[in-house]
Amino acid sequence: MSLLSLALPMLQVYLIGFRVVLHQLLRRLRPRCPRKPAFPHQNGSVAIVTGGTKGIGYHTAKHLARLGMHVIIAANNEGEGQETVMKIKEETLNAKVEFLYCDLASMKSIHQFVDAFKAKNCPLHVLINNAGVMLVPERKTEDGFEEHFGVNYLGHFLLTNLLLDVLKQSGTHGHNARIVNVSSATHYVGELHLNDLQSSCFYSPYGAYAQSKLALVLFAYHLHYLLTEERSHVTINVVDPGVVNTDLYQNVGWVPKVVKWMTGWLLFKSPEEGASTLIYAAVSPELEGVSGCYLYNEQRTKSVDVSYDEEVQKRLWTESCKLVGIPDTTP
C-alpha cells in the first residue's frame, strides 16, 4: 500500500471539511435573514432521537420536547441518559421525556430497544438517526462489523427497519411519519466498497467514516423508493448538519485539535446551530409529504452523484439485509 493511498482519504476529508467551514464563515459574515416563524406545537407526537445525550442530538431532543413532543432518547450510557432526561424536563417543563438504552454496536441491544419501545404501545411520528462515531481506530462491533459501518450505518439500518411497522401505522395523509438520517459533507468523498464493506483489506478511519455517511444517504434514497411504491405515509430525508463543535473530534490529530481550539468559535457551528436542520426535517410544515431529499442549512441540495445510482442503492440494501438478518423485500 503506497503512502499516497494511505494519506488520500485523510486529505479528502480535511479538504471537504475546509470547504464547509469556509462556507460557514462566509454565511456567518453575511447579513442575517429574517428568522423563520416558530414551528407548530407537536402535542401528541412521539419522537426517538439516537445519540440524544450530547451535541446536536441533545439540542434536537430538547427542542422537540419544547414543542410538546414525547421524546425518547436512545443512547448507550444509562447514567448520562437519565441525567439528560432530568435536564431537558427541567428546561422545557415537558414531563414526557425518557431514556431507553440502545447500543448501536450491538444487534441484540437494538432488538431489545425496539421490544421495549413497542411494549409501550405508543405511536412513532419521528425517528432521528443521529448517533455516530468518527475517526475511531480500527476495531469491531459486538457482531464483528467495522465500527463506523456498524454503528453509523448498519445499526440505524436495522433500527429503522424494525420500527417501520410502527411508523407506517402512525403516519397519516396529512401528517406523515418522518425518518431523518444524519449524514455529513464527508459523504461527497466517500467510496462504497461493496466487496469490502468492513474495510478489512485496507483500513483508513477517514475512508471508513466517509463510507458510512455515504451509506446513510444511499439507504435513505432506496427506502424512499420503497415507501413511495407502497404509498406509505412515511417520509425519509437526509440532513447534513455542517461542521459542528462537538466531542466527535477527539480522534483527530493534534494539529486539527489545535486549529479547532483556536478557531472553532468562529468557523464551527455550535451544537444548537447544527441541530437546526434536524429539527427542520423533523417538524417543519414545509416538508410535509416531502421525501428523498438531502438537506443542508434548511435547504434542499444535491448529494454526491453516486448516491442517485439505483443499482448501487439496491445492492447495498440487499447486502445490509443479509448482514443484519432481516428479509429483503426489494422487488
C-alpha contacts under 8 A as a table, 3 or more apart, distances in Angstrom:
res1	aa1	res2	aa2	distance
1	M	5	S	6.45
1	M	6	L	7.13
2	S	5	S	5.22
2	S	6	L	6.51
3	L	6	L	5.13
3	L	7	A	6.17
4	L	7	A	5.06
4	L	8	L	5.72
5	S	8	L	5.39
5	S	9	P	7.60
6	L	9	P	7.01
6	L	10	M	7.91
6	L	204	S	7.04
7	A	10	M	5.46
7	A	11	L	6.23
8	L	11	L	5.11
8	L	12	Q	6.09
9	P	12	Q	5.12
9	P	13	V	6.18
9	P	189	V	7.96
9	P	204	S	7.05
9	P	206	Y	5.56
9	P	207	G	5.18
10	M	13	V	5.25
10	M	14	Y	6.19
10	M	204	S	7.92
10	M	206	Y	5.37
10	M	207	G	7.32
11	L	14	Y	5.20
11	L	15	L	5.98
12	Q	15	L	5.08
12	Q	16	I	6.21
12	Q	189	V	6.35
13	V	16	I	5.32
13	V	17	G	6.08
13	V	186	T	5.90
13	V	189	V	6.89
13	V	206	Y	6.57
13	V	210	A	7.65
14	Y	17	G	4.92
14	Y	18	F	6.03
15	L	18	F	5.06
15	L	19	R	6.34
16	I	19	R	5.10
16	I	20	V	6.29
16	I	185	A	6.83
16	I	186	T	6.51
16	I	188	Y	7.95
16	I	189	V	7.71
17	G	20	V	5.12
17	G	21	V	6.26
17	G	185	A	7.42
17	G	186	T	7.44
17	G	243	V	7.02
18	F	21	V	5.30
18	F	22	L	6.10
19	R	22	L	5.17
19	R	23	H	6.23
20	V	23	H	5.08
20	V	24	Q	6.14
20	V	185	A	7.63
20	V	242	G	6.76
20	V	243	V	6.73
21	V	24	Q	4.83
21	V	25	L	6.06
21	V	242	G	7.92
21	V	243	V	6.43
21	V	267	L	5.43
21	V	268	F	6.34
22	L	25	L	5.08
22	L	26	L	6.28
22	L	267	L	7.20
23	H	26	L	5.19
23	H	27	R	6.07
24	Q	27	R	5.04
24	Q	28	R	6.07
24	Q	267	L	6.47
24	Q	268	F	7.29
24	Q	269	K	7.64
25	L	28	R	5.03
25	L	29	L	6.33
25	L	266	L	7.04
25	L	267	L	5.50
26	L	29	L	5.14
26	L	30	R	6.39
27	R	30	R	5.27
28	R	31	P	7.94
28	R	32	R	7.88
39	F	67	L	7.75
39	F	283	V	6.90
39	F	284	S	6.20
39	F	285	P	7.76
40	P	67	L	7.21
40	P	283	V	7.86
40	P	284	S	7.96
41	H	67	L	4.75
41	H	68	G	6.02
41	H	69	M	7.91
42	Q	45	S	5.57
42	Q	64	L	7.90
42	Q	67	L	5.53
42	Q	68	G	5.31
42	Q	69	M	5.34
42	Q	283	V	7.95
43	N	67	L	7.18
43	N	68	G	4.76
43	N	69	M	5.43
43	N	70	H	7.80
44	G	68	G	7.53
44	G	69	M	6.36
44	G	70	H	7.04
45	S	68	G	7.90
45	S	69	M	5.23
45	S	70	H	6.19
45	S	123	P	7.69
45	S	124	L	7.18
45	S	125	H	5.89
45	S	126	V	7.93
46	V	69	M	5.69
46	V	70	H	4.68
46	V	71	V	5.95
46	V	72	I	7.71
46	V	122	C	7.84
46	V	123	P	6.44
46	V	124	L	5.05
46	V	125	H	5.34
46	V	126	V	6.44
47	A	64	L	7.92
47	A	69	M	6.85
47	A	70	H	6.26
47	A	71	V	4.94
47	A	72	I	6.12
47	A	124	L	6.09
47	A	125	H	5.92
47	A	126	V	4.49
47	A	127	L	5.77
47	A	128	I	7.61
48	I	71	V	5.97
48	I	72	I	4.76
48	I	73	I	5.92
48	I	74	A	6.84
48	I	124	L	7.67
48	I	126	V	6.34
48	I	127	L	4.95
48	I	128	I	6.14
49	V	52	G	5.46
49	V	57	G	6.69
49	V	60	T	7.82
49	V	61	A	6.43
49	V	71	V	7.42
49	V	72	I	6.38
49	V	73	I	5.14
49	V	74	A	5.99
49	V	127	L	6.26
49	V	128	I	4.84
49	V	129	N	6.53
49	V	130	N	6.75
50	T	57	G	7.04
50	T	73	I	6.05
50	T	74	A	4.57
50	T	75	A	5.92
50	T	128	I	6.35
50	T	129	N	5.59
50	T	130	N	5.31
50	T	131	A	5.11
51	G	54	K	6.85
51	G	57	G	5.52
51	G	58	Y	7.45
51	G	73	I	7.08
51	G	74	A	6.06
51	G	75	A	5.09
51	G	130	N	5.91
51	G	131	A	4.11
51	G	132	G	7.33
52	G	55	G	7.65
52	G	56	I	7.61
52	G	57	G	4.05
52	G	58	Y	4.39
52	G	59	H	7.75
52	G	60	T	7.40
52	G	61	A	6.05
52	G	73	I	5.26
52	G	74	A	6.50
52	G	75	A	6.69
52	G	130	N	7.79
52	G	131	A	7.51
53	T	57	G	6.48
53	T	58	Y	4.94
53	T	73	I	7.17
53	T	75	A	6.98
53	T	80	E	6.67
53	T	81	G	5.82
53	T	84	T	5.74
54	K	57	G	5.85
54	K	58	Y	4.61
54	K	59	H	7.59
55	G	58	Y	5.48
55	G	59	H	6.69
55	G	246	T	5.63
55	G	247	D	7.38
55	G	271	P	5.24
55	G	272	E	7.84
56	I	59	H	5.16
56	I	60	T	5.99
56	I	246	T	7.93
56	I	271	P	4.73
56	I	272	E	6.20
56	I	274	G	5.85
56	I	275	A	4.78
57	G	60	T	5.06
57	G	61	A	6.11
57	G	130	N	6.34
57	G	131	A	7.37
57	G	275	A	7.04
58	Y	61	A	5.17
58	Y	62	K	6.10
58	Y	84	T	7.90
59	H	62	K	5.03
59	H	63	H	6.09
59	H	271	P	6.88
59	H	272	E	5.59
59	H	275	A	6.12
60	T	63	H	5.26
60	T	64	L	6.21
60	T	272	E	7.80
60	T	275	A	5.46
60	T	276	S	7.56
60	T	278	L	6.80
60	T	279	I	6.02
61	A	64	L	5.23
61	A	65	A	6.14
61	A	71	V	6.56
61	A	73	I	7.29
62	K	65	A	5.07
62	K	66	R	6.16
62	K	88	I	5.76
62	K	92	T	7.25
63	H	66	R	4.91
63	H	67	L	6.37
63	H	279	I	7.44
64	L	67	L	5.04
64	L	68	G	6.68
64	L	69	M	5.63
64	L	71	V	7.05
64	L	279	I	7.31
65	A	68	G	5.11
65	A	69	M	4.94
65	A	70	H	6.55
65	A	71	V	6.09
65	A	88	I	7.55
65	A	92	T	6.50
65	A	94	N	6.24
65	A	96	K	7.68
65	A	97	V	7.00
66	R	69	M	7.27
66	R	92	T	5.10
66	R	93	L	7.76
66	R	94	N	6.92
68	G	94	N	6.66
69	M	96	K	7.32
70	H	96	K	4.80
70	H	97	V	5.80
71	V	96	K	6.44
71	V	97	V	4.81
71	V	98	E	6.44
72	I	97	V	5.95
72	I	98	E	5.00
72	I	99	F	5.58
72	I	100	L	6.81
73	I	81	G	7.31
73	I	85	V	7.97
73	I	97	V	7.69
73	I	98	E	6.21
73	I	99	F	4.76
73	I	100	L	6.20
74	A	99	F	6.13
74	A	100	L	5.24
74	A	101	Y	5.73
74	A	102	C	5.43
75	A	78	E	7.61
75	A	81	G	6.79
75	A	99	F	7.71
75	A	100	L	7.02
75	A	101	Y	5.50
75	A	102	C	5.08
75	A	103	D	6.36
75	A	131	A	7.83
76	N	81	G	7.97
76	N	101	Y	5.56
76	N	102	C	5.24
76	N	103	D	4.80
76	N	104	L	7.80
77	N	80	E	5.42
77	N	81	G	5.93
77	N	101	Y	7.12
78	E	81	G	5.01
78	E	82	Q	6.21
78	E	99	F	7.90
78	E	101	Y	6.40
79	G	82	Q	5.37
79	G	83	E	6.23
80	E	83	E	5.15
80	E	84	T	6.13
81	G	84	T	5.11
81	G	85	V	6.26
81	G	99	F	5.79
81	G	100	L	7.96
82	Q	85	V	5.07
82	Q	86	M	6.35
82	Q	98	E	7.67
82	Q	99	F	6.28
83	E	86	M	5.26
83	E	87	K	6.28
84	T	87	K	5.05
84	T	88	I	6.13
85	V	88	I	5.26
85	V	89	K	6.07
85	V	97	V	6.01
85	V	98	E	5.83
85	V	99	F	6.63
86	M	89	K	5.17
86	M	90	E	6.21
87	K	90	E	5.23
87	K	91	E	6.22
88	I	91	E	5.09
88	I	92	T	5.88
88	I	93	L	7.83
88	I	94	N	7.74
88	I	97	V	7.45
89	K	92	T	5.40
89	K	93	L	5.23
89	K	94	N	5.19
89	K	95	A	5.67
89	K	96	K	7.77
89	K	97	V	6.56
90	E	93	L	5.45
90	E	94	N	7.63
94	N	97	V	6.79
100	L	113	F	6.78
100	L	116	A	7.93
101	Y	109	S	7.93
101	Y	113	F	6.53
102	C	109	S	5.68
102	C	110	I	5.78
102	C	112	Q	7.83
102	C	113	F	5.66
103	D	106	S	5.64
103	D	109	S	5.60
103	D	110	I	6.48
104	L	107	M	6.96
104	L	109	S	7.18
104	L	110	I	6.28
104	L	150	G	7.54
104	L	151	V	5.17
104	L	152	N	7.92
104	L	155	G	4.81
104	L	156	H	7.22
105	A	141	T	5.12
105	A	142	E	6.15
105	A	143	D	7.52
105	A	147	E	7.25
105	A	150	G	6.15
105	A	151	V	5.12
105	A	155	G	6.53
106	S	109	S	5.21
106	S	110	I	6.39
106	S	141	T	6.78
106	S	142	E	5.50
106	S	143	D	6.40
106	S	155	G	7.56
107	M	110	I	5.02
107	M	111	H	6.23
107	M	143	D	7.12
107	M	155	G	7.03
107	M	158	L	7.76
107	M	324	V	7.43
108	K	111	H	5.22
108	K	112	Q	6.24
109	S	112	Q	4.98
109	S	113	F	6.10
110	I	113	F	5.05
110	I	114	V	6.27
110	I	155	G	7.40
110	I	158	L	7.65
110	I	159	L	6.30
111	H	114	V	5.18
111	H	115	D	6.17
111	H	159	L	7.75
111	H	162	L	7.81
112	Q	115	D	5.05
112	Q	116	A	6.13
113	F	116	A	5.11
113	F	117	F	6.14
114	V	117	F	5.04
114	V	118	K	6.03
114	V	159	L	7.42
114	V	162	L	6.92
114	V	163	L	7.00
115	D	118	K	5.18
115	D	119	A	6.10
116	A	119	A	5.16
116	A	120	K	6.94
117	F	120	K	5.52
117	F	121	N	7.52
117	F	122	C	7.92
118	K	121	N	5.42
118	K	122	C	7.09
123	P	166	V	6.28
123	P	167	L	7.21
123	P	169	Q	7.50
123	P	170	S	5.42
124	L	127	L	7.40
124	L	166	V	6.10
124	L	167	L	5.39
124	L	170	S	5.89
124	L	177	A	7.21
125	H	167	L	6.20
125	H	170	S	6.06
125	H	171	G	6.61
125	H	176	N	7.46
125	H	177	A	4.38
125	H	178	R	6.09
126	V	167	L	7.89
126	V	177	A	5.81
126	V	178	R	4.79
126	V	179	I	5.83
126	V	180	V	7.74
126	V	282	A	6.35
127	L	160	T	7.82
127	L	178	R	6.37
127	L	179	I	4.79
127	L	180	V	6.22
128	I	179	I	5.95
128	I	180	V	4.73
128	I	181	N	6.27
128	I	182	V	7.59
128	I	278	L	7.84
128	I	282	A	7.74
129	N	156	H	6.16
129	N	179	I	7.59
129	N	180	V	5.96
129	N	181	N	4.92
129	N	182	V	6.03
130	N	181	N	6.59
130	N	182	V	5.20
131	A	151	V	7.93
131	A	152	N	6.77
132	G	148	H	7.56
132	G	151	V	6.15
132	G	152	N	4.78
133	V	136	V	6.87
133	V	147	E	7.80
133	V	148	H	6.19
133	V	151	V	7.08
133	V	152	N	6.62
133	V	248	L	6.85
134	M	148	H	6.99
134	M	205	P	7.72
134	M	209	Y	6.08
134	M	248	L	5.98
134	M	249	Y	7.24
134	M	251	N	7.28
135	L	148	H	7.94
135	L	205	P	4.63
135	L	206	Y	5.84
135	L	208	A	7.86
135	L	209	Y	6.26
135	L	251	N	5.75
135	L	252	V	6.85
136	V	139	R	7.88
136	V	147	E	7.78
136	V	148	H	7.66
136	V	205	P	6.09
136	V	251	N	6.15
137	P	205	P	6.37
138	E	146	E	7.26
138	E	147	E	7.49
138	E	203	Y	6.95
138	E	204	S	7.96
138	E	205	P	7.05
139	R	146	E	6.13
139	R	147	E	6.02
140	K	143	D	7.51
140	K	144	G	5.11
140	K	145	F	5.18
140	K	146	E	4.73
140	K	147	E	5.21
141	T	144	G	5.10
141	T	145	F	5.21
141	T	146	E	6.40
141	T	147	E	5.47
141	T	150	G	6.56
141	T	151	V	7.75
142	E	145	F	7.53
145	F	149	F	6.81
145	F	150	G	5.18
145	F	198	Q	6.12
146	E	149	F	5.51
146	E	150	G	5.74
146	E	198	Q	4.95
146	E	199	S	6.92
147	E	150	G	4.93
147	E	151	V	5.73
147	E	152	N	7.83
148	H	151	V	5.51
148	H	152	N	5.46
148	H	153	Y	7.31
148	H	208	A	6.13
148	H	209	Y	5.60
148	H	212	S	6.06
149	F	152	N	5.70
149	F	153	Y	5.26
149	F	154	L	6.14
149	F	197	L	7.48
149	F	198	Q	6.92
149	F	208	A	6.96
149	F	209	Y	7.44
149	F	211	Q	7.45
149	F	212	S	5.00
150	G	153	Y	5.80
150	G	154	L	4.74
150	G	155	G	5.77
151	V	154	L	6.11
151	V	155	G	5.05
151	V	156	H	7.28
152	N	155	G	6.48
152	N	156	H	6.69
152	N	212	S	6.07
152	N	213	K	7.34
152	N	216	L	7.92
153	Y	156	H	5.41
153	Y	157	F	6.01
153	Y	212	S	5.60
153	Y	213	K	7.30
153	Y	215	A	6.50
153	Y	216	L	5.82
154	L	157	F	4.80
154	L	158	L	6.12
154	L	320	S	6.98
154	L	324	V	7.45
155	G	158	L	5.35
155	G	159	L	6.12
156	H	159	L	4.90
156	H	160	T	5.87
157	F	160	T	5.37
157	F	161	N	6.28
157	F	219	F	7.57
157	F	320	S	7.72
158	L	161	N	5.23
158	L	162	L	6.15
158	L	324	V	6.53
159	L	162	L	5.25
159	L	163	L	6.28
160	T	163	L	5.18
160	T	164	L	5.98
161	N	164	L	5.13
162	L	165	D	7.25
163	L	166	V	5.52
163	L	167	L	6.33
164	L	167	L	4.99
164	L	168	K	6.03
165	D	168	K	5.19
165	D	169	Q	6.26
166	V	169	Q	5.09
166	V	170	S	6.09
167	L	170	S	5.06
167	L	171	G	6.17
167	L	177	A	5.84
167	L	178	R	7.84
167	L	234	V	6.69
168	K	171	G	5.48
168	K	177	A	7.15
168	K	232	S	6.26
168	K	233	H	6.19
168	K	234	V	6.07
170	S	176	N	7.82
170	S	177	A	6.35
171	G	175	H	5.93
171	G	176	N	4.35
171	G	177	A	4.40
171	G	232	S	7.86
171	G	233	H	4.89
171	G	234	V	5.94
172	T	175	H	4.95
172	T	176	N	5.23
172	T	177	A	7.44
172	T	233	H	5.50
173	H	176	N	6.24
173	H	233	H	6.12
174	G	288	E	7.68
174	G	289	G	7.96
175	H	233	H	7.74
175	H	288	E	6.90
175	H	289	G	7.79
176	N	233	H	4.84
176	N	234	V	5.17
176	N	235	T	6.58
176	N	288	E	6.70
176	N	289	G	6.18
177	A	233	H	6.36
177	A	234	V	4.64
177	A	235	T	6.31
178	R	234	V	5.65
178	R	235	T	4.89
178	R	236	I	5.79
178	R	237	N	7.97
178	R	282	A	6.40
179	I	234	V	7.48
179	I	235	T	6.10
179	I	236	I	4.50
179	I	237	N	6.49
179	I	282	A	7.62
180	V	236	I	5.78
180	V	237	N	5.24
180	V	238	V	5.72
180	V	239	V	6.86
180	V	278	L	7.22
180	V	281	A	6.76
180	V	282	A	6.91
181	N	216	L	6.56
181	N	217	V	7.53
181	N	220	A	7.06
181	N	236	I	7.54
181	N	237	N	6.36
181	N	238	V	4.73
181	N	239	V	6.15
182	V	216	L	7.63
182	V	238	V	5.85
182	V	239	V	4.90
182	V	240	D	6.16
182	V	241	P	7.42
182	V	278	L	7.72
183	S	187	H	7.15
183	S	213	K	4.98
183	S	214	L	7.33
183	S	216	L	6.36
183	S	217	V	6.89
183	S	238	V	6.51
183	S	239	V	5.90
183	S	240	D	5.33
183	S	241	P	7.72
184	S	187	H	5.93
184	S	213	K	6.24
184	S	239	V	7.43
184	S	240	D	4.68
184	S	241	P	6.67
184	S	242	G	6.68
185	A	188	Y	5.79
185	A	240	D	6.47
185	A	242	G	7.02
186	T	189	V	5.57
186	T	190	G	6.35
186	T	209	Y	7.90
186	T	210	A	5.11
186	T	213	K	6.93
186	T	214	L	7.84
187	H	190	G	4.73
187	H	210	A	5.12
187	H	211	Q	6.65
187	H	212	S	7.85
187	H	213	K	5.12
187	H	214	L	4.42
187	H	304	V	7.27
188	Y	210	A	7.89
188	Y	214	L	7.38
188	Y	303	S	7.06
188	Y	304	V	5.17
189	V	210	A	6.62
190	G	207	G	6.48
190	G	209	Y	7.99
190	G	210	A	4.42
190	G	211	Q	4.67
190	G	212	S	7.94
190	G	213	K	7.42
190	G	214	L	5.86
191	E	207	G	7.39
191	E	210	A	7.28
191	E	211	Q	5.48
191	E	214	L	7.47
192	L	197	L	7.15
192	L	211	Q	5.59
192	L	214	L	7.27
192	L	215	A	7.24
193	H	196	D	5.12
193	H	197	L	5.30
193	H	199	S	7.87
194	L	197	L	5.46
194	L	315	R	7.95
194	L	316	L	7.08
196	D	199	S	5.47
196	D	200	S	6.49
196	D	201	C	6.99
197	L	200	S	7.88
199	S	202	F	5.51
199	S	203	Y	5.23
199	S	204	S	7.88
199	S	208	A	6.87
200	S	203	Y	6.41
203	Y	207	G	7.51
203	Y	208	A	7.10
204	S	207	G	5.11
204	S	208	A	5.97
205	P	208	A	5.08
205	P	209	Y	5.98
206	Y	209	Y	5.24
206	Y	210	A	6.19
207	G	210	A	5.17
207	G	211	Q	6.03
208	A	211	Q	5.10
208	A	212	S	6.28
209	Y	212	S	5.24
209	Y	213	K	6.47
210	A	213	K	5.20
210	A	214	L	6.25
211	Q	214	L	5.08
211	Q	215	A	6.10
212	S	215	A	5.02
212	S	216	L	6.42
213	K	216	L	5.19
213	K	217	V	6.74
214	L	217	V	5.25
214	L	218	L	6.39
214	L	307	S	7.25
215	A	218	L	5.09
215	A	219	F	5.97
215	A	316	L	7.72
216	L	219	F	5.11
216	L	220	A	6.16
216	L	238	V	7.92
217	V	220	A	5.14
217	V	221	Y	6.32
217	V	238	V	6.40
217	V	307	S	6.49
218	L	221	Y	5.29
218	L	222	H	6.27
218	L	307	S	5.29
218	L	308	Y	7.40
218	L	312	V	7.77
218	L	313	Q	5.20
218	L	316	L	7.74
219	F	222	H	5.32
219	F	223	L	6.10
219	F	313	Q	6.52
219	F	316	L	7.55
219	F	317	W	6.62
220	A	223	L	5.19
220	A	224	H	6.04
220	A	236	I	6.19
220	A	237	N	6.52
220	A	238	V	6.84
220	A	292	G	6.78
221	Y	224	H	4.99
221	Y	225	Y	6.38
221	Y	236	I	7.84
221	Y	237	N	7.91
221	Y	292	G	5.37
221	Y	293	C	7.92
221	Y	307	S	7.82
221	Y	308	Y	7.52
221	Y	313	Q	7.40
222	H	225	Y	5.04
222	H	226	L	6.38
222	H	310	E	7.37
222	H	313	Q	5.76
222	H	314	K	6.78
222	H	317	W	7.55
223	L	226	L	4.99
223	L	227	L	6.04
223	L	236	I	7.43
224	H	227	L	5.21
224	H	228	T	6.04
224	H	235	T	6.69
224	H	236	I	5.95
224	H	291	S	6.44
224	H	292	G	5.44
225	Y	228	T	5.17
225	Y	229	E	6.19
225	Y	292	G	7.92
226	L	229	E	5.13
226	L	230	E	6.32
226	L	330	T	7.41
227	L	230	E	5.09
227	L	231	R	6.06
227	L	232	S	5.30
227	L	233	H	7.85
227	L	234	V	6.75
227	L	235	T	7.49
228	T	231	R	4.88
228	T	232	S	6.33
229	E	232	S	7.83
233	H	289	G	7.80
234	V	289	G	7.91
235	T	289	G	6.51
235	T	290	V	6.54
235	T	291	S	4.85
235	T	292	G	7.44
236	I	291	S	5.19
236	I	292	G	5.87
236	I	293	C	7.76
237	N	281	A	7.23
237	N	291	S	5.57
237	N	292	G	5.15
237	N	293	C	5.01
237	N	294	Y	6.17
237	N	295	L	7.44
238	V	292	G	7.51
238	V	293	C	6.15
238	V	294	Y	4.76
238	V	295	L	6.03
239	V	277	T	6.64
239	V	278	L	6.30
239	V	281	A	7.51
239	V	294	Y	5.93
239	V	295	L	4.80
239	V	296	Y	6.16
240	D	277	T	7.70
240	D	294	Y	7.41
240	D	295	L	6.09
240	D	296	Y	5.13
240	D	297	N	7.82
241	P	244	V	7.26
241	P	274	G	4.93
241	P	275	A	6.68
241	P	276	S	7.82
241	P	277	T	6.43
241	P	278	L	7.36
241	P	296	Y	6.49
241	P	297	N	7.24
242	G	269	K	7.23
242	G	274	G	6.51
242	G	296	Y	7.41
242	G	297	N	7.96
243	V	268	F	5.60
243	V	269	K	6.16
243	V	274	G	7.72
244	V	268	F	5.19
244	V	269	K	4.54
244	V	270	S	5.77
244	V	271	P	5.97
244	V	273	E	8.00
244	V	274	G	5.89
245	N	264	G	6.49
245	N	268	F	5.57
245	N	269	K	5.96
245	N	270	S	5.51
245	N	271	P	6.23
246	T	249	Y	6.84
246	T	270	S	7.83
246	T	271	P	6.55
247	D	250	Q	6.03
248	L	251	N	7.38
249	Y	252	V	5.55
249	Y	257	K	7.42
250	Q	257	K	7.85
252	V	256	P	6.43
252	V	257	K	6.63
253	G	256	P	5.72
253	G	257	K	6.35
254	W	257	K	4.93
254	W	258	V	6.16
255	V	258	V	5.21
255	V	259	V	6.28
256	P	259	V	4.96
256	P	260	K	5.97
257	K	260	K	5.04
257	K	261	W	6.07
258	V	261	W	5.01
258	V	262	M	6.14
259	V	262	M	5.18
259	V	263	T	5.87
259	V	264	G	7.35
260	K	263	T	5.35
260	K	264	G	4.61
261	W	264	G	5.75
262	M	265	W	7.68
263	T	266	L	5.50
263	T	267	L	5.97
263	T	268	F	7.72
264	G	267	L	5.21
264	G	268	F	4.87
264	G	269	K	7.88
265	W	268	F	6.13
265	W	269	K	7.72
265	W	270	S	7.84
266	L	269	K	7.93
269	K	272	E	7.85
269	K	273	E	5.67
269	K	274	G	5.90
270	S	273	E	5.10
270	S	274	G	6.12
271	P	274	G	4.89
271	P	275	A	6.17
272	E	275	A	5.18
272	E	276	S	6.68
273	E	276	S	5.39
274	G	277	T	6.95
274	G	278	L	7.88
275	A	278	L	5.26
275	A	279	I	6.29
276	S	279	I	5.24
276	S	280	Y	6.17
276	S	297	N	7.75
276	S	298	E	7.63
277	T	280	Y	4.77
277	T	281	A	6.04
277	T	295	L	7.24
277	T	296	Y	6.79
277	T	297	N	5.89
277	T	298	E	5.09
278	L	281	A	5.16
278	L	282	A	6.18
279	I	282	A	4.99
279	I	283	V	6.18
279	I	284	S	7.57
280	Y	283	V	5.63
280	Y	284	S	4.97
280	Y	298	E	6.49
281	A	284	S	6.17
281	A	287	L	6.78
281	A	295	L	7.90
281	A	298	E	7.77
283	V	287	L	7.72
284	S	287	L	5.64
284	S	288	E	7.11
285	P	288	E	5.22
287	L	290	V	4.94
287	L	291	S	7.85
290	V	293	C	7.62
293	C	300	R	6.34
293	C	301	T	7.57
294	Y	300	R	5.67
294	Y	301	T	5.68
294	Y	302	K	6.38
294	Y	303	S	6.26
295	L	298	E	5.88
295	L	299	Q	5.31
295	L	300	R	4.60
295	L	301	T	5.91
296	Y	299	Q	5.32
296	Y	300	R	6.45
296	Y	301	T	6.63
303	S	307	S	6.71
304	V	307	S	5.66
304	V	308	Y	7.72
305	D	308	Y	5.85
305	D	309	D	7.44
306	V	309	D	5.26
306	V	312	V	7.75
307	S	310	E	7.98
307	S	312	V	7.78
307	S	313	Q	7.28
308	Y	313	Q	7.67
309	D	312	V	5.42
309	D	313	Q	6.30
310	E	313	Q	4.94
310	E	314	K	6.08
311	E	314	K	5.12
311	E	315	R	6.15
312	V	315	R	5.14
312	V	316	L	6.14
313	Q	316	L	5.36
313	Q	317	W	6.17
314	K	317	W	5.04
314	K	318	T	6.13
314	K	330	T	7.56
315	R	318	T	5.19
315	R	319	E	6.17
316	L	319	E	5.19
316	L	320	S	5.95
317	W	320	S	5.07
317	W	321	C	6.20
317	W	328	D	7.82
318	T	321	C	5.25
318	T	322	K	6.54
318	T	328	D	6.08
318	T	330	T	7.64
319	E	322	K	5.16
319	E	323	L	6.29
320	S	323	L	5.02
320	S	324	V	6.26
321	C	324	V	5.43
321	C	325	G	5.76
321	C	326	I	5.14
321	C	327	P	6.29
321	C	328	D	5.80
322	K	325	G	5.11
322	K	326	I	6.59
322	K	327	P	7.74
322	K	328	D	7.86
